[in-house]
């Protein structure tokens, strides 16, 4: 790949998603004179907008799709190259794009994201939703659909089943409860009624009420010991282009061909056994009531459903192609490029950030990697800082964002805040849960280990996130407070702040 006419940049970043764009912004801000190249497959990039630091660990932002020219106008030192990467030669420090161009680098950051784990790659009736094009294709197909089957239990599936109207939705989840990536069965039960109710016209704020003694039944309190911890899965499907924003469904009409508002049926604890077209079904021994539907899906629970098309929302795998061939990257068990606490891969001068990488340093007891928007931004920002620090021979410490896992999102029109070991990840049975649930209003769960708060799930406008974040970070012994920690008659914010 070596060529004396190769254009060499000081920094090359691959990927126009949040991790790559944030890395570019950080590098260009720290070293304005640096020669930076962003190699991205599409004409648009994903940028962070309306960023807000909610607390020390929690952050909120929107993700906007913008022309890459916006980035070049902001940073005169930046060159954007529109072409997928064909190959990487770490020995000669060069990349080749699919259009035949070769670019050299002094330091490289791979931010190529993830690609969806589709149920099948070659079935025209199976659709993955990941980027703008696939979302538009989904909208187009949905407009003529009477019934769809959604397979998956991550973020995209959760958003999709709630937003789709005018179409029957069969939702197949492999777990015993919905949203297993993000919360436990109790939170799932709290959210299920939202699927059966009509969608509100406007998102109504729901502030935590002051309870009186008579309200205790409504704001019920429970204490129990966990006997297992939930596994963490991928947050949503992705492929080689830049992923959709967290509010990808806003601004597009997700309406089917029927007059019904919303009709969702959940099939629990099952996976897809086989997908038939109507022609294949005629020659199959499978008995079904698929009728004249264009495609039929057989689940492992023995049920068959005919539908107009199937949405595959079954997670992502790190998009490490085409970087592995001919190189000796250390790869983690989940398929991601292993990175150390400075976001460096095992190859010299090659960094990685976002969904493509796996954090392989010794984690804080209160942090875990999940392939989410917040972590893509944090990793991209930190990778940019590390690359700049190494060039400038500056020392750099692991950023505070890796001290405590924190994530804010929205599901079923409820604000959802996740902190620390929110599902007791890695704690086995050695933890206790406190739960407060007010139907239709809020669900509050805290995870305690040895009397100290190590995680929390907050659904609704609880106003407790900053207080709980402080309690988790301070590791204060909460044993004396017992169940009063979630007593709705005690103003815990004033008590601890």
GIBELJO-V260000 format. One record per pair of residues at least 24 apart in sequence whose ideal C-beta (glycine too) atoms are under 8 Angstrom apart, sorted by the first residue. I is the first residue (numbers start at 0). J is the second residue. D is the distance in Angstrom with one decimal. If there is no record, write none. Layout:
BEGIN
i: (I	I)
j: (J	J)
d: (D	D)
END
This chain:
BEGIN
i: (0	0	0	0	0	0	1	1	1	2	2	5	5	5	5	6	6	7	7	7	7	7	8	8	8	8	8	8	8	8	9	9	9	9	9	9	9	10	10	10	10	10	10	10	10	10	11	11	11	11	11	11	11	11	11	11	12	12	12	12	12	12	13	13	13	13	13	13	13	13	13	13	14	14	14	14	14	14	14	14	14	15	15	15	15	15	15	15	15	16	16	16	16	16	16	16	16	17	17	17	17	17	17	17	17	17	17	17	18	18	18	18	18	18	18	18	18	18	18	19	19	19	19	19	19	19	20	20	20	20	20	20	21	21	21	21	21	21	22	22	22	22	22	22	22	22	23	23	23	23	24	24	24	24	24	25	25	25	25	25	25	26	26	26	27	27	27	27	29	29	29	29	30	30	30	31	31	32	33	33	33	34	34	35	35	35	35	36	36	36	36	36	36	37	37	37	37	37	37	38	38	38	38	38	38	39	39	39	39	39	40	40	40	40	40	41	41	41	41	42	42	42	43	43	43	44	44	44	44	45	45	45	46	47	53	53	53	54	54	54	54	55	55	55	56	56	56	56	56	56	56	56	57	57	57	57	57	57	57	58	58	58	58	59	60	60	61	61	61	62	62	62	62	62	63	64	64	64	83	84	84	84	85	86	86	86	87	87	87	87	88	88	89	89	89	89	89	89	92	104	105	105	106	106	106	106	106	106	107	107	107	108	108	108	108	108	108	108	108	109	109	109	109	109	109	109	109	109	110	110	110	110	110	110	111	111	111	111	111	112	112	112	112	112	112	112	112	112	112	112	113	113	113	113	113	113	113	113	113	113	113	113	114	114	114	114	114	114	115	115	115	115	115	115	115	116	116	116	116	116	116	116	117	117	117	118	118	118	118	118	118	119	119	122	122	122	122	124	124	124	124	124	124	124	125	125	125	125	126	126	126	126	127	127	127	127	127	128	128	128	128	128	128	128	129	129	129	129	129	129	129	130	130	130	130	130	131	132	134	134	134	134	135	137	137	138	138	138	140	140	141	141	141	141	142	142	142	142	143	143	143	144	144	144	144	144	145	145	145	145	146	146	146	146	146	147	147	147	147	147	147	148	148	148	148	148	148	149	149	149	150	150	150	150	150	150	150	150	151	151	151	151	151	151	152	152	152	152	152	153	153	153	153	153	153	153	153	153	154	154	154	154	154	154	154	155	155	155	155	156	156	157	157	157	158	158	158	159	159	159	159	160	160	161	161	161	161	161	161	161	162	162	162	163	163	163	163	164	164	164	164	164	164	164	165	165	165	165	165	165	165	166	166	166	166	166	166	167	167	167	167	167	168	168	168	168	169	169	169	169	170	170	170	170	171	171	171	171	171	171	172	172	172	172	172	173	173	173	174	174	175	175	176	177	178	179	179	179	180	180	180	180	180	181	181	181	181	181	182	182	182	182	182	182	182	183	183	183	183	185	185	185	185	186	186	186	186	189	189	189	189	190	190	190	190	190	192	192	193	193	193	194	194	194	194	195	197	197	198	198	198	199	202	204	205	205	205	205	206	206	207	207	207	207	207	207	207	208	210	210	211	212	214	215	215	217	217	218	218	218	218	219	219	219	220	220	220	220	220	220	220	221	221	221	221	222	222	222	222	222	223	223	223	224	224	224	224	225	225	225	225	225	225	225	226	227	228	228	228	228	228	228	229	229	229	231	231	231	231	232	233	233	233	234	234	234	234	234	234	235	235	235	236	236	236	236	236	237	237	237	237	238	239	242	244	245	245	245	246	266	266	266	268	269	269	269	269	270	270	271	271	271	271	271	272	272	272	273	274	315	315	317	317	317	317	318	318	319	329	331	331	333	340	341	341	341	342	342	342	342	343	350	350	350	351	352	352	352	352	353	353	358	360	362	363	363	363	364	364	365	365	365	365	365	365	365	365	365	366	366	366	366	366	367	367	367	367	369	369	371	373	373	373	377	402	403	403	403	405	407	410	413	413	414	414	414	414	415	415	415	416	416	416	416	416	416	417	417	418	418	418	418	418	418	418	418	419	419	419	419	419	419	420	420	420	420	421	421	421	421	422	422	422	423	424	426	433	433	433	434	435	435	437	443	445	445	447	450	450	450	451	451	451	452	462	463	463	465	465	466	466	466	466	469	469	470)
j: (86	88	91	93	95	101	88	91	93	93	101	93	101	102	103	102	103	92	102	103	104	105	34	35	36	78	102	103	104	105	33	34	35	104	105	106	390	34	35	36	104	105	106	107	108	386	35	36	37	38	94	102	104	106	107	108	36	37	38	107	108	110	37	38	39	84	94	107	108	109	110	111	38	39	109	110	111	112	241	353	355	39	40	41	43	44	45	67	241	44	45	110	112	241	242	353	375	45	46	47	62	241	242	353	372	375	376	379	110	112	352	353	354	355	375	376	378	379	382	44	108	110	111	352	353	379	44	45	46	47	70	379	47	375	376	379	380	383	108	110	352	379	380	382	383	386	70	74	77	383	70	73	74	380	383	379	380	382	383	384	387	383	386	387	73	74	76	77	383	384	387	391	387	390	391	74	76	76	76	387	390	76	78	74	76	77	78	77	78	79	80	102	104	67	70	77	78	79	80	80	82	84	94	96	102	67	79	80	81	241	81	82	83	239	240	81	130	240	241	66	67	81	67	131	241	69	70	79	241	241	242	244	70	376	407	464	465	405	464	465	468	399	468	472	399	400	402	403	405	418	468	472	405	407	416	418	464	465	468	373	376	405	407	407	372	376	244	245	246	243	244	245	246	372	244	131	241	244	239	111	321	322	321	321	324	325	321	322	325	326	325	326	326	327	346	347	348	349	348	348	348	390	348	349	350	386	389	390	348	349	350	342	349	350	351	352	382	383	386	322	336	344	349	350	351	352	355	356	351	352	353	355	379	382	239	318	319	322	355	237	238	239	241	242	315	318	353	354	355	375	233	236	237	238	242	315	316	317	318	354	355	370	237	238	239	315	316	318	236	237	238	311	313	314	315	233	236	311	313	314	315	316	236	311	313	150	271	274	309	311	313	274	311	274	276	294	309	274	276	293	294	307	308	309	274	308	309	311	308	309	310	311	236	238	310	311	312	155	159	236	243	247	310	312	235	236	237	238	240	242	243	238	240	241	242	243	243	240	243	247	248	251	251	253	310	251	252	253	307	308	166	253	254	255	252	254	255	256	255	256	307	255	256	306	307	308	255	256	257	307	292	304	305	306	307	255	306	307	308	309	310	296	304	306	308	309	310	309	310	312	270	271	296	309	310	311	312	313	236	310	311	312	313	314	177	178	179	180	232	180	232	233	234	235	236	312	313	314	180	181	234	235	245	371	408	235	236	243	312	310	312	181	410	411	247	248	410	248	253	310	312	194	263	193	194	198	261	410	411	412	198	248	253	253	254	255	261	198	253	254	255	259	260	261	254	255	256	257	258	259	260	254	255	256	257	259	262	255	257	259	262	264	261	262	263	264	264	266	304	306	263	264	265	266	266	269	270	271	296	298	265	266	267	268	269	268	269	270	267	268	267	268	267	265	410	229	230	232	231	232	233	234	369	408	410	415	417	456	415	417	421	422	444	456	458	229	422	444	456	434	436	442	444	442	444	456	458	436	438	442	458	410	411	413	442	458	438	439	411	412	413	261	263	265	411	263	260	261	260	261	412	412	412	460	440	441	459	460	460	462	440	441	459	460	461	462	463	440	487	488	488	488	487	487	488	437	438	435	436	437	487	435	436	437	433	434	435	482	485	486	487	433	434	435	436	431	432	433	434	482	431	432	434	428	430	431	432	423	426	428	430	431	432	446	428	428	422	423	424	425	426	427	422	423	424	367	369	422	424	314	314	315	370	314	315	369	370	371	372	312	314	315	311	312	313	314	315	315	318	354	370	318	318	354	372	372	408	409	409	298	300	302	300	298	299	300	302	298	299	296	297	298	299	309	297	298	299	297	309	354	370	354	355	356	357	354	355	355	359	357	359	357	397	385	389	395	378	381	382	385	385	382	385	386	382	378	379	381	382	378	379	401	397	401	401	402	403	420	453	402	403	404	419	420	453	454	471	472	401	402	403	404	419	404	420	424	425	404	406	406	405	406	407	401	472	468	471	472	468	464	458	458	459	457	458	459	460	456	457	458	455	456	457	458	461	464	455	456	454	455	456	457	464	467	468	471	446	452	453	454	455	471	446	448	453	454	446	454	455	456	446	454	456	454	454	453	482	484	485	485	485	487	487	485	484	485	477	476	477	478	475	476	477	477	492	491	492	492	496	491	492	495	496	495	496	495)
d: (7.3	4.3	5.2	4.7	6.0	5.9	7.9	4.6	6.8	7.8	5.7	6.0	4.9	6.6	4.7	5.7	6.9	7.9	7.2	3.3	6.8	7.2	4.8	6.4	4.2	7.2	6.6	7.1	5.7	7.4	4.9	4.6	6.9	7.7	4.9	7.0	7.5	7.3	4.7	7.2	7.0	7.0	5.4	7.7	7.3	6.3	7.7	4.8	8.0	6.5	6.8	6.2	3.9	7.6	4.9	7.5	7.2	5.1	7.2	7.7	4.8	6.0	8.0	4.9	7.7	5.6	7.3	7.2	7.2	5.2	6.2	5.6	7.8	6.4	7.1	3.6	4.6	5.9	7.4	7.2	7.6	3.2	7.3	6.4	7.1	4.0	6.5	6.7	5.0	7.8	5.0	6.4	5.0	4.1	5.8	6.5	6.6	5.1	7.8	6.5	6.3	7.9	7.9	7.0	6.1	4.4	5.2	6.4	4.0	7.2	4.4	2.9	7.4	8.0	4.3	7.2	5.7	3.7	7.5	7.8	7.4	3.5	8.0	7.7	7.3	6.4	5.1	6.0	5.6	7.7	6.8	7.1	6.6	7.6	5.2	3.4	4.9	6.9	5.3	6.1	6.0	4.2	7.2	5.1	4.3	7.7	6.7	7.2	6.4	7.3	7.9	8.0	7.5	8.0	7.2	7.3	5.2	7.9	2.9	5.8	7.2	4.5	6.1	5.8	8.0	4.1	5.9	6.1	7.1	7.0	4.0	7.9	5.4	6.9	7.3	7.9	6.2	6.6	5.9	8.0	7.7	6.3	7.8	7.1	5.6	4.9	7.2	7.4	4.8	7.6	5.9	6.3	7.7	7.3	7.1	6.4	7.5	5.0	7.0	4.6	6.9	6.0	7.0	6.6	7.2	6.7	6.7	7.4	6.4	7.4	7.4	7.1	4.4	6.0	5.5	7.3	7.7	5.3	6.5	6.6	6.4	6.1	6.7	7.4	7.2	7.8	5.9	7.8	6.8	4.7	7.3	6.9	7.5	5.9	6.7	6.9	7.5	8.0	6.4	4.5	5.3	7.3	6.7	7.5	7.5	7.0	7.3	4.6	4.2	7.6	5.5	7.6	4.7	5.8	7.0	7.9	6.0	7.7	6.6	6.4	7.8	7.7	7.5	5.2	7.9	7.1	6.7	7.7	6.7	7.8	3.1	6.1	7.6	6.3	6.9	6.3	7.6	7.2	6.7	7.6	6.1	7.5	6.1	5.5	6.6	7.1	6.9	4.8	7.8	6.3	6.6	7.6	4.8	7.9	4.3	6.9	7.9	6.0	6.5	7.4	6.6	7.9	4.9	7.8	6.9	5.2	7.4	7.1	6.4	4.9	6.9	7.6	7.7	4.3	6.6	6.1	5.3	7.6	6.4	5.9	6.6	7.5	6.7	7.2	4.4	7.8	5.7	7.5	7.1	5.1	4.9	6.6	6.2	7.7	7.0	4.5	7.5	7.5	4.9	5.2	8.0	7.5	7.0	6.0	7.9	5.3	5.9	4.7	6.0	7.8	7.2	8.0	3.8	7.5	7.6	3.3	6.0	5.5	5.3	3.9	6.8	6.2	5.8	3.8	5.9	6.4	6.1	4.7	3.4	5.9	5.3	6.7	7.4	7.5	5.9	7.9	7.2	7.8	5.1	5.1	6.5	5.6	7.8	4.8	7.5	6.2	5.5	6.8	6.9	4.5	6.6	6.4	7.9	6.0	8.0	7.8	7.8	7.2	6.9	6.3	3.9	8.0	4.8	6.0	6.7	7.2	4.9	5.4	5.8	7.1	5.6	6.9	5.1	7.0	7.6	4.9	7.4	5.8	7.1	6.4	7.2	7.9	6.4	6.6	7.8	5.1	5.2	5.1	7.2	5.8	6.4	7.1	4.3	6.2	6.6	6.3	6.9	7.7	6.0	5.8	7.9	6.7	7.6	7.9	7.1	5.3	6.8	6.5	7.1	5.6	6.3	6.1	7.0	5.4	7.9	6.7	7.0	6.8	7.8	5.4	7.1	4.7	6.0	7.8	3.9	6.6	6.4	5.5	5.5	6.3	7.3	7.6	7.3	4.6	6.1	7.6	5.4	6.0	5.9	7.1	6.1	5.2	5.7	4.7	8.0	4.8	7.1	7.9	4.6	6.2	7.7	5.7	7.9	6.4	6.9	5.7	6.5	5.9	7.5	7.7	6.8	3.3	4.4	6.9	6.4	6.6	5.3	6.5	7.3	4.9	6.0	5.8	5.5	5.1	7.7	6.3	7.7	5.8	6.9	7.4	4.6	4.3	7.7	7.8	7.2	4.0	5.7	8.0	4.4	7.8	4.1	7.6	5.1	7.5	7.5	5.9	7.1	7.3	7.6	6.6	6.7	6.8	5.3	7.0	6.7	7.4	7.9	7.2	5.0	7.5	7.9	4.6	4.8	5.0	7.7	6.8	7.0	7.0	6.7	5.1	7.1	7.7	5.7	5.3	4.2	4.0	6.6	5.0	6.8	6.3	7.6	7.4	2.5	6.9	5.8	7.6	7.8	7.9	7.1	7.2	4.7	7.5	7.7	6.7	4.6	7.2	5.4	6.5	5.0	6.8	5.9	6.9	4.8	6.8	4.8	5.7	7.2	6.8	7.7	5.8	6.6	7.2	5.9	7.6	7.6	6.8	6.7	5.0	7.2	6.8	5.8	5.6	7.4	6.5	6.8	6.0	7.4	6.9	6.6	4.6	7.4	6.4	7.7	7.6	7.3	6.8	6.5	8.0	7.5	7.7	7.5	7.0	7.9	5.3	7.5	6.3	6.0	7.0	7.3	5.9	7.0	7.1	6.8	5.2	6.8	5.8	6.0	5.8	7.4	4.2	6.4	6.6	5.0	7.0	7.9	7.3	7.6	7.1	3.9	6.7	7.4	7.3	4.8	7.8	7.0	7.8	5.3	7.2	7.3	6.6	7.3	6.2	5.7	6.0	5.6	7.4	5.8	5.0	5.2	7.3	7.7	6.2	7.4	6.3	5.4	5.6	7.8	7.5	3.9	5.7	7.9	7.4	7.1	7.4	8.0	5.6	7.2	6.1	7.9	4.8	4.1	7.2	6.1	7.7	7.7	7.5	5.5	5.9	5.9	6.9	7.7	7.6	4.7	7.7	7.6	7.2	7.4	5.8	7.7	5.7	7.7	5.9	7.7	7.0	7.6	5.4	7.3	5.2	7.6	6.3	5.6	7.3	5.5	7.8	5.4	7.2	6.1	4.2	5.5	6.6	5.8	6.6	3.9	7.2	7.1	6.4	5.7	7.4	6.1	5.7	3.5	4.6	5.3	8.0	7.8	6.1	5.2	4.8	8.0	6.9	7.4	6.9	7.0	5.5	7.0	6.5	5.7	4.3	7.2	6.2	7.9	7.1	5.8	7.9	7.6	5.4	6.3	7.9	7.8	6.0	6.4	6.5	7.1	4.4	4.8	4.1	7.6	7.0	5.0	6.1	7.4	6.4	7.5	8.0	4.7	6.2	5.1	4.5	6.5	6.2	6.2	6.0	4.7	7.1	7.3	7.3	5.6	6.2	8.0	3.6	6.2	5.7	4.9	4.5	7.5	6.9	6.7	6.2	4.0	5.2	7.5	5.1	6.8	6.0	7.5	3.9	4.7	7.4	4.0	5.5	6.1	7.6	7.4	7.4	6.3	5.0	7.0	7.9	7.4	6.7	4.8	6.4	4.5	6.6	6.3	7.7	6.2	7.8	5.4	6.4	6.1	4.7	7.9	5.6	7.4	5.6	7.6	7.4	7.3	5.7	7.2	5.3	7.7	7.6	7.4	6.9	6.3	6.1	7.0	7.8	7.9	5.1	5.5	7.7	7.2	6.5	6.1	7.5	7.3	5.4	7.4	7.4	4.1	7.9	7.6	4.7	7.6	6.0	6.0	4.5	7.9	7.7	7.1	5.9	5.9	6.0	7.1	7.6	5.2	3.8	6.7	4.9	5.7	7.9	4.8	3.9	6.7	4.3	6.1	5.0	7.7	7.2	7.7	6.7	7.9	7.2	6.6	5.9	5.1	7.5	4.3	6.6	7.9	6.0	6.8	6.9	6.7	4.9	5.7	3.8	6.9	6.2	6.5	6.1	6.6	6.9	6.9	7.8	7.6	6.0	4.9	5.4	6.0	6.6	7.3	6.2)
END
